[in-house]
Amino acid sequence: MISNHPDLETDVAAFGLPYHHVPVTRETKQEAERRMLELIRGNGDLAVLARYMQILSGDFLEAVGCPVINIHHSFLPAFVGANPYLRAHTRGVKLIGATAHYATVDLDEGPIIEQDVLRVTHRQSPEELERAGQDVERNVLARAVQWHLSDRVIVHENRTIVFA
C-alpha cells in the first residue's frame, strides 16, 4: 500500500502488507509521483485511489502501466473542494452518493464503473452525512474493484459496460 497519509501503517501491517508513506506537497508532487511509479510498476494489476486528494498528472497516468480506479462523493461538480458534506448540509441536500470511475487525464471524467445514492434528511448533522457518505463510498469502491478484478468491466470510449 502506498499512502500520502502516515496514519494507516499499523492497520495495513495487521494484514501483513508492505506500507509505503509517500508524502505529497505542491513542491514535491513530481518526486512523489516518481516514487509511486517505482513502487507500482510491475507490482500490480490495478491502482486504487482512496483518500488521495491529489490530482494525478497525465505523465503518471500514462506511465503507471495499469488501470487506476478513483472513488469520490457524488456532489461533484456542485461541492468541489474542502468540506463538501458541510456545504451539502447547508444547502439541504436530499441525496448523497459516490462514484467509482477509471482515472483519466480529465479530472473526474473517466469511465464510470459504479455509483450509488442514499436518501438523507435535514435531521442529519454534517458529521452524520459524512459517515453515511463514507459508507456509500466504501461499498461503491468495493463493487467497482471486485468487478474490475473479475474482468466484468468493458471500457468502450468513455463508457463502461459492467456485467454485475
C-alpha positions in Angstrom: 0.0 0.0 0.0 1.2 3.5 -0.8 -0.3 6.4 1.1 0.3 10.1 1.4 -1.0 9.8 4.9 1.1 8.1 7.7 -1.8 7.1 9.8 -2.8 3.8 8.3 0.5 2.0 8.6 -0.5 -0.1 11.7 -3.8 -1.1 10.1 -2.1 -2.2 6.9 0.6 -4.1 8.8 -2.1 -6.2 10.5 -2.8 -7.7 7.1 0.9 -8.4 6.5 1.1 -5.9 3.6 4.0 -3.6 2.9 3.3 0.1 3.6 5.0 3.0 1.9 4.4 6.5 3.1 5.0 8.9 0.2 4.0 12.5 1.3 2.9 14.8 -1.4 3.0 18.6 -1.4 2.8 21.1 -4.2 6.6 21.3 -4.2 7.3 17.6 -4.0 4.5 16.3 -6.3 6.7 15.4 -9.2 9.1 13.5 -7.0 6.3 11.8 -5.1 4.8 10.6 -8.4 8.2 9.2 -9.5 8.5 7.3 -6.2 4.9 5.9 -6.5 5.7 4.8 -10.1 8.8 2.9 -8.8 6.6 1.1 -6.3 3.6 0.4 -8.5 5.1 -0.6 -12.0 5.3 -4.3 -12.3 3.9 -5.0 -8.9 0.1 -4.8 -9.5 -2.7 -5.1 -12.0 -4.7 -2.2 -10.5 -4.1 1.1 -8.6 -6.9 2.3 -6.4 -7.2 5.9 -5.1 -8.9 6.2 -1.8 -8.5 9.4 0.4 -5.9 10.5 -2.2 -6.9 14.1 -2.5 -4.3 15.0 -5.2 -4.7 15.3 -8.9 -2.5 12.8 -10.7 -0.5 14.1 -13.6 -1.1 12.9 -17.2 2.6 11.7 -17.2 1.8 9.5 -14.1 -1.3 8.0 -15.7 0.5 7.2 -18.9 3.4 5.6 -17.1 1.7 3.7 -14.3 1.1 0.6 -16.5 -2.2 -0.4 -15.0 -5.8 1.0 -14.7 -6.4 3.4 -11.9 -9.8 3.5 -10.1 -10.9 6.6 -8.2 -13.7 7.0 -5.7 -15.3 10.2 -4.6 -18.6 11.6 -3.3 -21.2 12.4 -5.9 -21.6 16.0 -5.0 -19.3 17.0 -7.9 -19.4 19.4 -9.5 -21.7 21.2 -7.0 -19.4 20.9 -3.9 -15.9 20.8 -5.2 -13.0 21.1 -2.7 -12.9 21.0 1.1 -15.9 20.3 3.4 -18.4 19.0 0.9 -20.6 17.4 3.5 -20.8 20.6 5.5 -21.7 22.6 2.4 -24.2 20.0 1.3 -25.8 20.1 4.7 -26.0 23.9 4.5 -27.8 23.6 1.1 -30.2 20.9 2.4 -29.3 18.1 0.0 -31.6 15.1 -0.1 -29.3 12.6 -1.7 -25.7 11.7 -1.1 -23.7 9.2 -3.0 -20.5 8.0 -4.5 -19.0 7.4 -7.9 -16.1 5.0 -8.8 -14.5 5.5 -12.1 -11.3 4.9 -14.0 -8.9 7.9 -13.7 -8.0 9.8 -16.8 -6.2 13.0 -17.5 -9.6 14.7 -17.5 -10.2 15.1 -13.8 -13.1 13.0 -12.5 -14.4 12.4 -16.1 -13.2 8.9 -16.6 -15.5 5.9 -17.5 -17.9 5.3 -14.6 -17.8 1.8 -13.1 -20.3 2.1 -10.2 -22.5 4.6 -8.4 -24.9 4.6 -5.6 -27.0 7.1 -3.6 -28.6 7.3 -0.2 -31.6 9.4 0.8 -30.8 11.8 3.7 -32.9 14.4 5.7 -32.5 17.7 7.3 -32.3 16.0 10.7 -28.9 14.6 10.0 -25.8 16.6 11.0 -22.9 17.2 8.7 -21.0 14.6 10.6 -23.8 12.0 10.1 -24.0 12.9 6.4 -20.2 12.3 6.1 -20.4 9.0 7.9 -23.3 7.8 5.7 -21.4 9.1 2.6 -18.3 7.3 3.5 -20.2 4.0 3.9 -21.7 4.5 0.4 -18.1 5.3 -0.9 -16.7 2.1 0.6 -19.5 -0.1 -0.9 -19.2 1.5 -4.3 -15.4 1.2 -4.3 -15.6 -2.4 -3.2 -18.0 -3.3 -6.0 -16.0 -1.5 -8.6 -12.8 -3.1 -7.6 -14.4 -6.6 -7.4 -16.0 -6.2 -10.9 -12.7 -4.9 -12.4 -10.6 -7.8 -10.9 -13.3 -10.3 -12.1 -13.0 -9.0 -15.7 -16.6 -7.9 -15.6 -16.0 -4.3 -16.9 -15.5 -3.4 -20.6 -14.5 0.1 -21.4 -15.8 1.5 -24.7 -14.8 5.1 -25.5 -15.7 6.9 -22.3 -18.4 4.5 -21.1 -18.3 1.1 -19.3 -20.3 -2.0 -19.8 -20.5 -3.8 -16.4 -21.6 -7.4 -16.1 -22.7 -7.2 -12.5 
